[in-house]
């Protein structure tokens, strides 16, 4: 039986970082929605500067309108019926 000489493996605690050289980004393009794109995507018009009514329910057309997602852990989104865990487009509370 002949053994083929293997290169020595050097074990370290350093993370392996592949050196592929610098990457060059050729271009980046940013844009914003236009007026008509925003109107097509809109779910609710917010024109009240209030959060909750006296019964602690979020106001329709208010800053926490339920069409924009649940306002708390127990609420649901009235647009997609999602909860805080699975609704899209809602930040964590
Ligand atoms: Zn939703």
PDB file of the backbone (N, CA, C, O) and the ligand in Angstrom, with CONECT records:
HET     ZN  A 101       1
ATOM      1  N   UNK A   1       0.848  -1.172   0.000  1.00  0.00           N
ATOM      2  CA  UNK A   1       0.000   0.000   0.000  1.00  0.00           C
ATOM      3  C   UNK A   1       0.893   1.234   0.000  1.00  0.00           C
ATOM      4  O   UNK A   1       1.770   1.405   0.846  1.00  0.00           O
ATOM      5  N   UNK A   2       0.630   2.086  -0.987  1.00  0.00           N
ATOM      6  CA  UNK A   2       1.413   3.331  -1.034  1.00  0.00           C
ATOM      7  C   UNK A   2       0.546   4.484  -0.579  1.00  0.00           C
ATOM      8  O   UNK A   2      -0.638   4.559  -0.907  1.00  0.00           O
ATOM      9  N   UNK A   3       1.126   5.343   0.147  1.00  0.00           N
ATOM     10  CA  UNK A   3       0.414   6.528   0.647  1.00  0.00           C
ATOM     11  C   UNK A   3       0.852   7.728  -0.159  1.00  0.00           C
ATOM     12  O   UNK A   3       2.036   7.949  -0.417  1.00  0.00           O
ATOM     13  N   UNK A   4      -0.140   8.484  -0.542  1.00  0.00           N
ATOM     14  CA  UNK A   4       0.150   9.716  -1.271  1.00  0.00           C
ATOM     15  C   UNK A   4       0.312  10.831  -0.246  1.00  0.00           C
ATOM     16  O   UNK A   4      -0.505  10.989   0.661  1.00  0.00           O
ATOM     17  N   UNK A   5       1.345  11.570  -0.405  1.00  0.00           N
ATOM     18  CA  UNK A   5       1.606  12.649   0.545  1.00  0.00           C
ATOM     19  C   UNK A   5       0.515  13.711   0.450  1.00  0.00           C
ATOM     20  O   UNK A   5       0.276  14.274  -0.618  1.00  0.00           O
ATOM     21  N   UNK A   6      -0.133  13.975   1.559  1.00  0.00           N
ATOM     22  CA  UNK A   6      -1.176  15.004   1.634  1.00  0.00           C
ATOM     23  C   UNK A   6      -0.550  16.293   2.145  1.00  0.00           C
ATOM     24  O   UNK A   6       0.349  16.267   2.985  1.00  0.00           O
ATOM     25  N   UNK A   7      -1.032  17.420   1.633  1.00  0.00           N
ATOM     26  CA  UNK A   7      -0.531  18.670   2.209  1.00  0.00           C
ATOM     27  C   UNK A   7      -1.022  18.789   3.655  1.00  0.00           C
ATOM     28  O   UNK A   7      -2.115  18.341   4.001  1.00  0.00           O
ATOM     29  N   UNK A   8      -0.215  19.380   4.450  1.00  0.00           N
ATOM     30  CA  UNK A   8      -0.582  19.533   5.851  1.00  0.00           C
ATOM     31  C   UNK A   8      -1.737  20.520   5.983  1.00  0.00           C
ATOM     32  O   UNK A   8      -1.755  21.572   5.345  1.00  0.00           O
ATOM     33  N   UNK A   9      -2.681  20.163   6.810  1.00  0.00           N
ATOM     34  CA  UNK A   9      -3.800  21.055   7.094  1.00  0.00           C
ATOM     35  C   UNK A   9      -3.464  21.819   8.359  1.00  0.00           C
ATOM     36  O   UNK A   9      -3.088  21.250   9.383  1.00  0.00           O
ATOM     37  N   UNK A  10      -3.609  23.094   8.253  1.00  0.00           N
ATOM     38  CA  UNK A  10      -3.293  23.921   9.411  1.00  0.00           C
ATOM     39  C   UNK A  10      -4.606  24.343  10.076  1.00  0.00           C
ATOM     40  O   UNK A  10      -5.403  25.071   9.484  1.00  0.00           O
ATOM     41  N   UNK A  11      -4.821  23.891  11.282  1.00  0.00           N
ATOM     42  CA  UNK A  11      -6.037  24.231  12.018  1.00  0.00           C
ATOM     43  C   UNK A  11      -5.790  25.491  12.835  1.00  0.00           C
ATOM     44  O   UNK A  11      -4.799  25.608  13.556  1.00  0.00           O
ATOM     45  N   UNK A  12      -6.721  26.428  12.699  1.00  0.00           N
ATOM     46  CA  UNK A  12      -6.633  27.661  13.492  1.00  0.00           C
ATOM     47  C   UNK A  12      -8.028  27.995  14.003  1.00  0.00           C
ATOM     48  O   UNK A  12      -9.006  27.358  13.612  1.00  0.00           O
ATOM     49  N   UNK A  13      -8.118  28.961  14.847  1.00  0.00           N
ATOM     50  CA  UNK A  13      -9.408  29.446  15.312  1.00  0.00           C
ATOM     51  C   UNK A  13      -9.863  30.669  14.531  1.00  0.00           C
ATOM     52  O   UNK A  13     -10.892  31.267  14.847  1.00  0.00           O
ATOM     53  N   UNK A  14      -9.113  31.032  13.532  1.00  0.00           N
ATOM     54  CA  UNK A  14      -9.466  32.180  12.717  1.00  0.00           C
ATOM     55  C   UNK A  14     -10.570  31.787  11.728  1.00  0.00           C
ATOM     56  O   UNK A  14     -10.535  30.684  11.182  1.00  0.00           O
ATOM     57  N   UNK A  15     -11.544  32.665  11.491  1.00  0.00           N
ATOM     58  CA  UNK A  15     -12.593  32.346  10.505  1.00  0.00           C
ATOM     59  C   UNK A  15     -12.001  32.293   9.097  1.00  0.00           C
ATOM     60  O   UNK A  15     -11.057  33.010   8.765  1.00  0.00           O
ATOM     61  N   UNK A  16     -12.590  31.416   8.284  1.00  0.00           N
ATOM     62  CA  UNK A  16     -12.144  31.317   6.910  1.00  0.00           C
ATOM     63  C   UNK A  16     -12.751  32.454   6.105  1.00  0.00           C
ATOM     64  O   UNK A  16     -13.973  32.593   6.047  1.00  0.00           O
ATOM     65  N   UNK A  17     -11.934  33.241   5.506  1.00  0.00           N
ATOM     66  CA  UNK A  17     -12.394  34.345   4.673  1.00  0.00           C
ATOM     67  C   UNK A  17     -11.745  34.181   3.314  1.00  0.00           C
ATOM     68  O   UNK A  17     -10.529  34.309   3.168  1.00  0.00           O
ATOM     69  N   UNK A  18     -12.569  33.896   2.329  1.00  0.00           N
ATOM     70  CA  UNK A  18     -12.041  33.685   0.999  1.00  0.00           C
ATOM     71  C   UNK A  18     -11.642  35.024   0.397  1.00  0.00           C
ATOM     72  O   UNK A  18     -12.437  35.960   0.329  1.00  0.00           O
ATOM     73  N   UNK A  19     -10.409  35.087  -0.029  1.00  0.00           N
ATOM     74  CA  UNK A  19      -9.912  36.329  -0.599  1.00  0.00           C
ATOM     75  C   UNK A  19     -10.101  36.277  -2.114  1.00  0.00           C
ATOM     76  O   UNK A  19      -9.286  35.703  -2.837  1.00  0.00           O
ATOM     77  N   UNK A  20     -11.183  36.882  -2.573  1.00  0.00           N
ATOM     78  CA  UNK A  20     -11.450  36.895  -4.003  1.00  0.00           C
ATOM     79  C   UNK A  20     -11.171  38.263  -4.593  1.00  0.00           C
ATOM     80  O   UNK A  20     -11.483  38.523  -5.755  1.00  0.00           O
ATOM     81  N   UNK A  21     -10.600  39.108  -3.816  1.00  0.00           N
ATOM     82  CA  UNK A  21     -10.285  40.438  -4.302  1.00  0.00           C
ATOM     83  C   UNK A  21     -11.460  41.371  -4.137  1.00  0.00           C
ATOM     84  O   UNK A  21     -12.544  40.946  -3.735  1.00  0.00           O
ATOM     85  N   UNK A  22     -11.263  42.606  -4.436  1.00  0.00           N
ATOM     86  CA  UNK A  22     -12.345  43.587  -4.263  1.00  0.00           C
ATOM     87  C   UNK A  22     -13.456  43.379  -5.291  1.00  0.00           C
ATOM     88  O   UNK A  22     -13.202  43.040  -6.446  1.00  0.00           O
ATOM     89  N   UNK A  23     -14.680  43.588  -4.844  1.00  0.00           N
ATOM     90  CA  UNK A  23     -15.827  43.537  -5.741  1.00  0.00           C
ATOM     91  C   UNK A  23     -16.125  44.947  -6.218  1.00  0.00           C
ATOM     92  O   UNK A  23     -15.954  45.921  -5.485  1.00  0.00           O
ATOM     93  N   UNK A  24     -16.556  45.030  -7.410  1.00  0.00           N
ATOM     94  CA  UNK A  24     -16.871  46.340  -7.953  1.00  0.00           C
ATOM     95  C   UNK A  24     -18.342  46.350  -8.366  1.00  0.00           C
ATOM     96  O   UNK A  24     -18.771  45.541  -9.189  1.00  0.00           O
ATOM     97  N   UNK A  25     -19.099  47.265  -7.792  1.00  0.00           N
ATOM     98  CA  UNK A  25     -20.504  47.425  -8.157  1.00  0.00           C
ATOM     99  C   UNK A  25     -20.568  48.334  -9.367  1.00  0.00           C
ATOM    100  O   UNK A  25     -20.089  49.468  -9.352  1.00  0.00           O
ATOM    101  N   UNK A  26     -21.170  47.804 -10.410  1.00  0.00           N
ATOM    102  CA  UNK A  26     -21.193  48.591 -11.639  1.00  0.00           C
ATOM    103  C   UNK A  26     -22.165  49.753 -11.557  1.00  0.00           C
ATOM    104  O   UNK A  26     -21.863  50.854 -12.019  1.00  0.00           O
ATOM    105  N   UNK A  27     -23.334  49.513 -10.969  1.00  0.00           N
ATOM    106  CA  UNK A  27     -24.276  50.625 -10.854  1.00  0.00           C
ATOM    107  C   UNK A  27     -25.356  50.289  -9.834  1.00  0.00           C
ATOM    108  O   UNK A  27     -25.635  49.120  -9.569  1.00  0.00           O
ATOM    109  N   UNK A  28     -25.936  51.291  -9.288  1.00  0.00           N
ATOM    110  CA  UNK A  28     -27.081  51.183  -8.390  1.00  0.00           C
ATOM    111  C   UNK A  28     -28.099  52.205  -8.853  1.00  0.00           C
ATOM    112  O   UNK A  28     -27.765  53.346  -9.172  1.00  0.00           O
ATOM    113  N   UNK A  29     -29.354  51.768  -8.881  1.00  0.00           N
ATOM    114  CA  UNK A  29     -30.388  52.692  -9.319  1.00  0.00           C
ATOM    115  C   UNK A  29     -31.469  52.772  -8.257  1.00  0.00           C
ATOM    116  O   UNK A  29     -31.998  51.744  -7.835  1.00  0.00           O
ATOM    117  N   UNK A  30     -31.795  53.951  -7.828  1.00  0.00           N
ATOM    118  CA  UNK A  30     -32.862  54.197  -6.864  1.00  0.00           C
ATOM    119  C   UNK A  30     -33.984  54.953  -7.555  1.00  0.00           C
ATOM    120  O   UNK A  30     -33.765  55.747  -8.469  1.00  0.00           O
ATOM    121  N   UNK A  31     -35.190  54.678  -7.087  1.00  0.00           N
ATOM    122  CA  UNK A  31     -36.317  55.443  -7.608  1.00  0.00           C
ATOM    123  C   UNK A  31     -37.417  55.470  -6.561  1.00  0.00           C
ATOM    124  O   UNK A  31     -37.411  54.672  -5.624  1.00  0.00           O
ATOM    125  N   UNK A  32     -38.317  56.344  -6.714  1.00  0.00           N
ATOM    126  CA  UNK A  32     -39.465  56.424  -5.813  1.00  0.00           C
ATOM    127  C   UNK A  32     -40.727  56.148  -6.615  1.00  0.00           C
ATOM    128  O   UNK A  32     -40.743  56.245  -7.842  1.00  0.00           O
ATOM    129  N   UNK A  33     -41.797  55.797  -5.878  1.00  0.00           N
ATOM    130  CA  UNK A  33     -43.066  55.581  -6.552  1.00  0.00           C
ATOM    131  C   UNK A  33     -43.595  56.907  -7.067  1.00  0.00           C
ATOM    132  O   UNK A  33     -43.416  57.956  -6.447  1.00  0.00           O
ATOM    133  N   UNK A  34     -44.226  56.836  -8.175  1.00  0.00           N
ATOM    134  CA  UNK A  34     -44.890  58.012  -8.706  1.00  0.00           C
ATOM    135  C   UNK A  34     -46.285  58.137  -8.122  1.00  0.00           C
ATOM    136  O   UNK A  34     -46.729  57.265  -7.376  1.00  0.00           O
ATOM    137  N   UNK A  35     -46.963  59.196  -8.449  1.00  0.00           N
ATOM    138  CA  UNK A  35     -48.289  59.473  -7.901  1.00  0.00           C
ATOM    139  C   UNK A  35     -49.275  58.339  -8.192  1.00  0.00           C
ATOM    140  O   UNK A  35     -50.021  57.934  -7.301  1.00  0.00           O
ATOM    141  N   UNK A  36     -49.291  57.833  -9.395  1.00  0.00           N
ATOM    142  CA  UNK A  36     -50.260  56.805  -9.772  1.00  0.00           C
ATOM    143  C   UNK A  36     -49.911  55.449  -9.165  1.00  0.00           C
ATOM    144  O   UNK A  36     -50.807  54.666  -8.851  1.00  0.00           O
ATOM    145  N   UNK A  37     -48.624  55.163  -8.998  1.00  0.00           N
ATOM    146  CA  UNK A  37     -48.218  53.913  -8.349  1.00  0.00           C
ATOM    147  C   UNK A  37     -48.630  53.919  -6.874  1.00  0.00           C
ATOM    148  O   UNK A  37     -49.055  52.894  -6.340  1.00  0.00           O
ATOM    149  N   UNK A  38     -48.506  55.056  -6.231  1.00  0.00           N
ATOM    150  CA  UNK A  38     -48.917  55.170  -4.832  1.00  0.00           C
ATOM    151  C   UNK A  38     -50.426  55.000  -4.728  1.00  0.00           C
ATOM    152  O   UNK A  38     -50.908  54.303  -3.836  1.00  0.00           O
ATOM    153  N   UNK A  39     -51.171  55.620  -5.618  1.00  0.00           N
ATOM    154  CA  UNK A  39     -52.631  55.511  -5.568  1.00  0.00           C
ATOM    155  C   UNK A  39     -53.096  54.070  -5.800  1.00  0.00           C
ATOM    156  O   UNK A  39     -54.108  53.657  -5.234  1.00  0.00           O
ATOM    157  N   UNK A  40     -52.375  53.300  -6.622  1.00  0.00           N
ATOM    158  CA  UNK A  40     -52.760  51.907  -6.864  1.00  0.00           C
ATOM    159  C   UNK A  40     -52.467  51.037  -5.640  1.00  0.00           C
ATOM    160  O   UNK A  40     -53.156  50.043  -5.412  1.00  0.00           O
ATOM    161  N   UNK A  41     -51.458  51.397  -4.854  1.00  0.00           N
ATOM    162  CA  UNK A  41     -51.048  50.574  -3.721  1.00  0.00           C
ATOM    163  C   UNK A  41     -51.731  50.960  -2.418  1.00  0.00           C
ATOM    164  O   UNK A  41     -51.618  50.233  -1.431  1.00  0.00           O
ATOM    165  N   UNK A  42     -52.418  52.056  -2.391  1.00  0.00           N
ATOM    166  CA  UNK A  42     -52.958  52.572  -1.132  1.00  0.00           C
ATOM    167  C   UNK A  42     -54.098  51.691  -0.609  1.00  0.00           C
ATOM    168  O   UNK A  42     -54.930  51.207  -1.378  1.00  0.00           O
ATOM    169  N   UNK A  43     -54.118  51.496   0.702  1.00  0.00           N
ATOM    170  CA  UNK A  43     -55.177  50.725   1.359  1.00  0.00           C
ATOM    171  C   UNK A  43     -56.060  51.613   2.218  1.00  0.00           C
ATOM    172  O   UNK A  43     -57.233  51.299   2.422  1.00  0.00           O
ATOM    173  N   UNK A  44     -55.533  52.696   2.714  1.00  0.00           N
ATOM    174  CA  UNK A  44     -56.287  53.535   3.629  1.00  0.00           C
ATOM    175  C   UNK A  44     -55.749  54.964   3.542  1.00  0.00           C
ATOM    176  O   UNK A  44     -54.560  55.185   3.314  1.00  0.00           O
ATOM    177  N   UNK A  45     -56.635  55.906   3.725  1.00  0.00           N
ATOM    178  CA  UNK A  45     -56.223  57.300   3.772  1.00  0.00           C
ATOM    179  C   UNK A  45     -56.194  57.732   5.234  1.00  0.00           C
ATOM    180  O   UNK A  45     -57.197  57.623   5.939  1.00  0.00           O
ATOM    181  N   UNK A  46     -55.072  58.208   5.673  1.00  0.00           N
ATOM    182  CA  UNK A  46     -54.904  58.640   7.067  1.00  0.00           C
ATOM    183  C   UNK A  46     -55.055  60.150   7.108  1.00  0.00           C
ATOM    184  O   UNK A  46     -54.239  60.883   6.549  1.00  0.00           O
ATOM    185  N   UNK A  47     -56.102  60.606   7.771  1.00  0.00           N
ATOM    186  CA  UNK A  47     -56.295  62.050   7.896  1.00  0.00           C
ATOM    187  C   UNK A  47     -56.635  62.454   9.321  1.00  0.00           C
ATOM    188  O   UNK A  47     -56.860  63.634   9.592  1.00  0.00           O
ATOM    189  N   UNK A  48     -56.674  61.496  10.231  1.00  0.00           N
ATOM    190  CA  UNK A  48     -56.901  61.814  11.643  1.00  0.00           C
ATOM    191  C   UNK A  48     -55.575  61.660  12.392  1.00  0.00           C
ATOM    192  O   UNK A  48     -54.869  60.668  12.211  1.00  0.00           O
ATOM    193  N   UNK A  49     -55.250  62.609  13.205  1.00  0.00           N
ATOM    194  CA  UNK A  49     -53.986  62.544  13.943  1.00  0.00           C
ATOM    195  C   UNK A  49     -54.201  61.988  15.350  1.00  0.00           C
ATOM    196  O   UNK A  49     -53.705  62.533  16.336  1.00  0.00           O
ATOM    197  N   UNK A  50     -54.946  60.900  15.414  1.00  0.00           N
ATOM    198  CA  UNK A  50     -55.233  60.258  16.704  1.00  0.00           C
ATOM    199  C   UNK A  50     -54.899  58.774  16.602  1.00  0.00           C
ATOM    200  O   UNK A  50     -54.863  58.209  15.509  1.00  0.00           O
ATOM    201  N   UNK A  51     -54.659  58.155  17.746  1.00  0.00           N
ATOM    202  CA  UNK A  51     -54.342  56.734  17.782  1.00  0.00           C
ATOM    203  C   UNK A  51     -55.560  55.884  18.149  1.00  0.00           C
ATOM    204  O   UNK A  51     -56.003  55.051  17.359  1.00  0.00           O
ATOM    205  N   UNK A  52     -56.105  56.104  19.372  1.00  0.00           N
ATOM    206  CA  UNK A  52     -57.167  55.248  19.886  1.00  0.00           C
ATOM    207  C   UNK A  52     -58.375  56.089  20.291  1.00  0.00           C
ATOM    208  O   UNK A  52     -58.246  57.258  20.653  1.00  0.00           O
ATOM    209  N   UNK A  53     -59.552  55.465  20.222  1.00  0.00           N
ATOM    210  CA  UNK A  53     -60.742  56.120  20.752  1.00  0.00           C
ATOM    211  C   UNK A  53     -60.840  55.845  22.252  1.00  0.00           C
ATOM    212  O   UNK A  53     -59.936  55.242  22.829  1.00  0.00           O
ATOM    213  N   UNK A  54     -61.923  56.278  22.884  1.00  0.00           N
ATOM    214  CA  UNK A  54     -62.048  56.132  24.338  1.00  0.00           C
ATOM    215  C   UNK A  54     -62.143  54.666  24.763  1.00  0.00           C
ATOM    216  O   UNK A  54     -61.872  54.340  25.919  1.00  0.00           O
ATOM    217  N   UNK A  55     -62.525  53.782  23.843  1.00  0.00           N
ATOM    218  CA  UNK A  55     -62.602  52.345  24.148  1.00  0.00           C
ATOM    219  C   UNK A  55     -61.285  51.636  23.834  1.00  0.00           C
ATOM    220  O   UNK A  55     -61.244  50.406  23.804  1.00  0.00           O
ATOM    221  N   UNK A  56     -60.212  52.387  23.600  1.00  0.00           N
ATOM    222  CA  UNK A  56     -58.874  51.840  23.289  1.00  0.00           C
ATOM    223  C   UNK A  56     -58.852  51.055  21.979  1.00  0.00           C
ATOM    224  O   UNK A  56     -58.035  50.151  21.802  1.00  0.00           O
ATOM    225  N   UNK A  57     -59.749  51.405  21.070  1.00  0.00           N
ATOM    226  CA  UNK A  57     -59.766  50.792  19.748  1.00  0.00           C
ATOM    227  C   UNK A  57     -59.152  51.788  18.770  1.00  0.00           C
ATOM    228  O   UNK A  57     -59.439  52.983  18.841  1.00  0.00           O
ATOM    229  N   UNK A  58     -58.319  51.311  17.867  1.00  0.00           N
ATOM    230  CA  UNK A  58     -57.663  52.242  16.954  1.00  0.00           C
ATOM    231  C   UNK A  58     -58.685  52.857  16.007  1.00  0.00           C
ATOM    232  O   UNK A  58     -59.603  52.186  15.536  1.00  0.00           O
ATOM    233  N   UNK A  59     -58.507  54.142  15.739  1.00  0.00           N
ATOM    234  CA  UNK A  59     -59.436  54.886  14.894  1.00  0.00           C
ATOM    235  C   UNK A  59     -59.302  54.474  13.437  1.00  0.00           C
ATOM    236  O   UNK A  59     -58.205  54.222  12.940  1.00  0.00           O
ATOM    237  N   UNK A  60     -60.467  54.411  12.755  1.00  0.00           N
ATOM    238  CA  UNK A  60     -60.439  54.281  11.300  1.00  0.00           C
ATOM    239  C   UNK A  60     -59.850  55.573  10.746  1.00  0.00           C
ATOM    240  O   UNK A  60     -60.188  56.657  11.220  1.00  0.00           O
ATOM    241  N   UNK A  61     -58.997  55.476   9.776  1.00  0.00           N
ATOM    242  CA  UNK A  61     -58.320  56.609   9.150  1.00  0.00           C
ATOM    243  C   UNK A  61     -57.410  57.365  10.121  1.00  0.00           C
ATOM    244  O   UNK A  61     -57.016  58.501   9.854  1.00  0.00           O
ATOM    245  N   UNK A  62     -57.085  56.739  11.232  1.00  0.00           N
ATOM    246  CA  UNK A  62     -56.165  57.329  12.195  1.00  0.00           C
ATOM    247  C   UNK A  62     -54.755  56.795  11.991  1.00  0.00           C
ATOM    248  O   UNK A  62     -54.488  56.060  11.039  1.00  0.00           O
ATOM    249  N   UNK A  63     -53.868  57.166  12.880  1.00  0.00           N
ATOM    250  CA  UNK A  63     -52.464  56.802  12.745  1.00  0.00           C
ATOM    251  C   UNK A  63     -52.219  55.299  12.893  1.00  0.00           C
ATOM    252  O   UNK A  63     -51.207  54.787  12.414  1.00  0.00           O
ATOM    253  N   UNK A  64     -53.138  54.592  13.552  1.00  0.00           N
ATOM    254  CA  UNK A  64     -53.025  53.135  13.713  1.00  0.00           C
ATOM    255  C   UNK A  64     -54.209  52.426  13.074  1.00  0.00           C
ATOM    256  O   UNK A  64     -54.678  51.409  13.585  1.00  0.00           O
ATOM    257  N   UNK A  65     -54.686  52.952  11.972  1.00  0.00           N
ATOM    258  CA  UNK A  65     -55.820  52.328  11.289  1.00  0.00           C
ATOM    259  C   UNK A  65     -55.525  50.845  11.062  1.00  0.00           C
ATOM    260  O   UNK A  65     -54.462  50.498  10.547  1.00  0.00           O
ATOM    261  N   UNK A  66     -56.456  49.973  11.443  1.00  0.00           N
ATOM    262  CA  UNK A  66     -56.199  48.531  11.337  1.00  0.00           C
ATOM    263  C   UNK A  66     -55.986  48.034   9.903  1.00  0.00           C
ATOM    264  O   UNK A  66     -55.556  46.896   9.716  1.00  0.00           O
ATOM    265  N   UNK A  67     -56.271  48.839   8.905  1.00  0.00           N
ATOM    266  CA  UNK A  67     -55.986  48.418   7.529  1.00  0.00           C
ATOM    267  C   UNK A  67     -54.484  48.440   7.225  1.00  0.00           C
ATOM    268  O   UNK A  67     -54.038  47.868   6.230  1.00  0.00           O
ATOM    269  N   UNK A  68     -53.718  49.097   8.081  1.00  0.00           N
ATOM    270  CA  UNK A  68     -52.268  49.167   7.883  1.00  0.00           C
ATOM    271  C   UNK A  68     -51.538  48.095   8.677  1.00  0.00           C
ATOM    272  O   UNK A  68     -50.308  48.068   8.697  1.00  0.00           O
ATOM    273  N   UNK A  69     -52.282  47.213   9.332  1.00  0.00           N
ATOM    274  CA  UNK A  69     -51.671  46.169  10.129  1.00  0.00           C
ATOM    275  C   UNK A  69     -52.146  46.273  11.561  1.00  0.00           C
ATOM    276  O   UNK A  69     -52.698  47.295  11.967  1.00  0.00           O
ATOM    277  N   UNK A  70     -51.932  45.209  12.332  1.00  0.00           N
ATOM    278  CA  UNK A  70     -52.383  45.220  13.720  1.00  0.00           C
ATOM    279  C   UNK A  70     -51.619  46.254  14.542  1.00  0.00           C
ATOM    280  O   UNK A  70     -50.410  46.429  14.385  1.00  0.00           O
ATOM    281  N   UNK A  71     -52.351  46.929  15.417  1.00  0.00           N
ATOM    282  CA  UNK A  71     -51.742  47.956  16.253  1.00  0.00           C
ATOM    283  C   UNK A  71     -51.133  47.376  17.517  1.00  0.00           C
ATOM    284  O   UNK A  71     -50.370  48.051  18.207  1.00  0.00           O
ATOM    285  N   UNK A  72     -51.468  46.118  17.828  1.00  0.00           N
ATOM    286  CA  UNK A  72     -50.904  45.478  19.010  1.00  0.00           C
ATOM    287  C   UNK A  72     -50.892  43.967  18.796  1.00  0.00           C
ATOM    288  O   UNK A  72     -51.280  43.481  17.734  1.00  0.00           O
ATOM    289  N   UNK A  73     -50.445  43.233  19.806  1.00  0.00           N
ATOM    290  CA  UNK A  73     -50.285  41.779  19.662  1.00  0.00           C
ATOM    291  C   UNK A  73     -51.603  41.051  19.480  1.00  0.00           C
ATOM    292  O   UNK A  73     -51.621  39.939  18.951  1.00  0.00           O
ATOM    293  N   UNK A  74     -52.702  41.646  19.902  1.00  0.00           N
ATOM    294  CA  UNK A  74     -54.000  40.975  19.819  1.00  0.00           C
ATOM    295  C   UNK A  74     -54.810  41.378  18.590  1.00  0.00           C
ATOM    296  O   UNK A  74     -55.851  40.779  18.319  1.00  0.00           O
ATOM    297  N   UNK A  75     -54.358  42.369  17.855  1.00  0.00           N
ATOM    298  CA  UNK A  75     -55.116  42.861  16.714  1.00  0.00           C
ATOM    299  C   UNK A  75     -54.853  42.071  15.443  1.00  0.00           C
ATOM    300  O   UNK A  75     -53.944  41.243  15.383  1.00  0.00           O
ATOM    301  N   UNK A  76     -55.669  42.343  14.424  1.00  0.00           N
ATOM    302  CA  UNK A  76     -55.452  41.744  13.113  1.00  0.00           C
ATOM    303  C   UNK A  76     -55.458  42.853  12.072  1.00  0.00           C
ATOM    304  O   UNK A  76     -56.028  43.924  12.281  1.00  0.00           O
ATOM    305  N   UNK A  77     -54.825  42.579  10.968  1.00  0.00           N
ATOM    306  CA  UNK A  77     -54.821  43.512   9.852  1.00  0.00           C
ATOM    307  C   UNK A  77     -56.152  43.371   9.121  1.00  0.00           C
ATOM    308  O   UNK A  77     -56.520  42.268   8.718  1.00  0.00           O
ATOM    309  N   UNK A  78     -56.868  44.458   8.949  1.00  0.00           N
ATOM    310  CA  UNK A  78     -58.160  44.383   8.282  1.00  0.00           C
ATOM    311  C   UNK A  78     -58.028  44.325   6.763  1.00  0.00           C
ATOM    312  O   UNK A  78     -59.027  44.163   6.062  1.00  0.00           O
ATOM    313  N   UNK A  79     -56.827  44.454   6.255  1.00  0.00           N
ATOM    314  CA  UNK A  79     -56.613  44.313   4.817  1.00  0.00           C
ATOM    315  C   UNK A  79     -56.384  42.846   4.447  1.00  0.00           C
ATOM    316  O   UNK A  79     -57.011  42.331   3.521  1.00  0.00           O
ATOM    317  N   UNK A  80     -55.488  42.181   5.169  1.00  0.00           N
ATOM    318  CA  UNK A  80     -55.152  40.800   4.809  1.00  0.00           C
ATOM    319  C   UNK A  80     -55.538  39.803   5.896  1.00  0.00           C
ATOM    320  O   UNK A  80     -55.313  38.604   5.730  1.00  0.00           O
ATOM    321  N   UNK A  81     -56.106  40.262   6.993  1.00  0.00           N
ATOM    322  CA  UNK A  81     -56.519  39.433   8.127  1.00  0.00           C
ATOM    323  C   UNK A  81     -55.338  38.735   8.794  1.00  0.00           C
ATOM    324  O   UNK A  81     -55.523  37.722   9.468  1.00  0.00           O
ATOM    325  N   UNK A  82     -54.136  39.261   8.617  1.00  0.00           N
ATOM    326  CA  UNK A  82     -52.948  38.691   9.248  1.00  0.00           C
ATOM    327  C   UNK A  82     -52.802  39.170  10.682  1.00  0.00           C
ATOM    328  O   UNK A  82     -53.317  40.221  11.064  1.00  0.00           O
ATOM    329  N   UNK A  83     -52.089  38.373  11.462  1.00  0.00           N
ATOM    330  CA  UNK A  83     -51.781  38.766  12.836  1.00  0.00           C
ATOM    331  C   UNK A  83     -50.419  39.443  12.861  1.00  0.00           C
ATOM    332  O   UNK A  83     -49.761  39.577  11.830  1.00  0.00           O
ATOM    333  N   UNK A  84     -50.007  39.864  14.039  1.00  0.00           N
ATOM    334  CA  UNK A  84     -48.721  40.549  14.152  1.00  0.00           C
ATOM    335  C   UNK A  84     -47.566  39.659  13.700  1.00  0.00           C
ATOM    336  O   UNK A  84     -46.560  40.161  13.201  1.00  0.00           O
ATOM    337  N   UNK A  85     -47.701  38.337  13.870  1.00  0.00           N
ATOM    338  CA  UNK A  85     -46.631  37.416  13.512  1.00  0.00           C
ATOM    339  C   UNK A  85     -46.534  37.188  12.004  1.00  0.00           C
ATOM    340  O   UNK A  85     -45.438  36.931  11.507  1.00  0.00           O
ATOM    341  N   UNK A  86     -47.633  37.273  11.263  1.00  0.00           N
ATOM    342  CA  UNK A  86     -47.551  36.886   9.854  1.00  0.00           C
ATOM    343  C   UNK A  86     -47.970  37.976   8.880  1.00  0.00           C
ATOM    344  O   UNK A  86     -47.987  37.738   7.672  1.00  0.00           O
ATOM    345  N   UNK A  87     -48.308  39.158   9.365  1.00  0.00           N
ATOM    346  CA  UNK A  87     -48.684  40.228   8.449  1.00  0.00           C
ATOM    347  C   UNK A  87     -47.429  40.805   7.804  1.00  0.00           C
ATOM    348  O   UNK A  87     -46.366  40.874   8.421  1.00  0.00           O
ATOM    349  N   UNK A  88     -47.577  41.207   6.574  1.00  0.00           N
ATOM    350  CA  UNK A  88     -46.427  41.789   5.880  1.00  0.00           C
ATOM    351  C   UNK A  88     -46.540  43.302   5.904  1.00  0.00           C
ATOM    352  O   UNK A  88     -47.634  43.866   5.883  1.00  0.00           O
ATOM    353  N   UNK A  89     -45.405  43.930   5.946  1.00  0.00           N
ATOM    354  CA  UNK A  89     -45.378  45.376   5.904  1.00  0.00           C
ATOM    355  C   UNK A  89     -45.630  46.037   7.232  1.00  0.00           C
ATOM    356  O   UNK A  89     -45.916  47.233   7.279  1.00  0.00           O
ATOM    357  N   UNK A  90     -45.531  45.288   8.320  1.00  0.00           N
ATOM    358  CA  UNK A  90     -45.737  45.835   9.649  1.00  0.00           C
ATOM    359  C   UNK A  90     -44.479  45.651  10.456  1.00  0.00           C
ATOM    360  O   UNK A  90     -43.857  44.590  10.413  1.00  0.00           O
ATOM    361  N   UNK A  91     -44.104  46.657  11.178  1.00  0.00           N
ATOM    362  CA  UNK A  91     -42.923  46.551  12.016  1.00  0.00           C
ATOM    363  C   UNK A  91     -43.293  45.915  13.345  1.00  0.00           C
ATOM    364  O   UNK A  91     -44.461  45.897  13.734  1.00  0.00           O
ATOM    365  N   UNK A  92     -42.303  45.402  14.027  1.00  0.00           N
ATOM    366  CA  UNK A  92     -42.532  44.802  15.336  1.00  0.00           C
ATOM    367  C   UNK A  92     -42.928  45.867  16.346  1.00  0.00           C
ATOM    368  O   UNK A  92     -42.495  47.018  16.274  1.00  0.00           O
ATOM    369  N   UNK A  93     -43.743  45.458  17.267  1.00  0.00           N
ATOM    370  CA  UNK A  93     -44.153  46.362  18.345  1.00  0.00           C
ATOM    371  C   UNK A  93     -43.537  45.881  19.629  1.00  0.00           C
ATOM    372  O   UNK A  93     -43.744  46.490  20.679  1.00  0.00           O
TER     373      UNK A  93
HETATM  374 ZN    ZN A 101     -52.304  43.132   6.144  1.00  0.00          ZN
END
